[in-house]
Amino acid sequence: MHNVWLPKIYIRNIANIASVYQFLSTLDSEMSYVTYERTGEAILTCLAVLLTTCKTDVTYFPLDVHTCDIIVVNIDAYQVLKRHKTLPIEVDTISKLNTPPNTNTTTMMDIHDQVNDKTISENQTESVNDDDMTPRVNWRDVTIALDKVLRTITTFFTVCLHIVFIVFYIWVRIRT
């Protein structure tokens, strides 16, 4: 029953390392997280609260919409990907994660082939580098910056409106 390979999962675009669920030891992965069906299928159930990063364009903030991917890799493969080494497994052995209904499917890992300098994946073609694995945007900083910009714009237009009213008042007083 315990001769089933259970992946130690890592979120590649994670923002906070402390948000990874406690699935980092063999003992944890072999205890009650796997449901074995009579057909021989082993279903790994993972529940976690994660904080991830997402590339965004805030040009149209706050009227924009963002769709972000969660990139899931095996934690052993993550260290290999981070060091830009070829994974010691065949492409055919990579499978997709079994995701619950009403959710998007996620590719389990990408393999970077250093010989041909390409990434082998079903839905990703760029090579892996350290920039892809670090958080890009601190949303708190973005919110603070946008708040300052909006306050500055509001102040500018308020002053301009006051000047227009003063000029209009003076013009009316001169005409009468």
Buried (B, 14 or more C-beta within 10 A) or exposed (E): EEEEEBBBBBBBBBBEEEEBBEBEEEEBBEEEBBEEEEEEEBEBEEEEEEEBBBEBEBEEEEEEEEEEBBBBBBBBBBEBBBEEEEBEEEEEEBEEBEEEEEEEEBBBBBBBEEEEEEBBBEEBEEBBEEEBBEBEEEEEEEEEEEEEEEEEEEEEEEEEEEEEEEEEEEEEEEEE
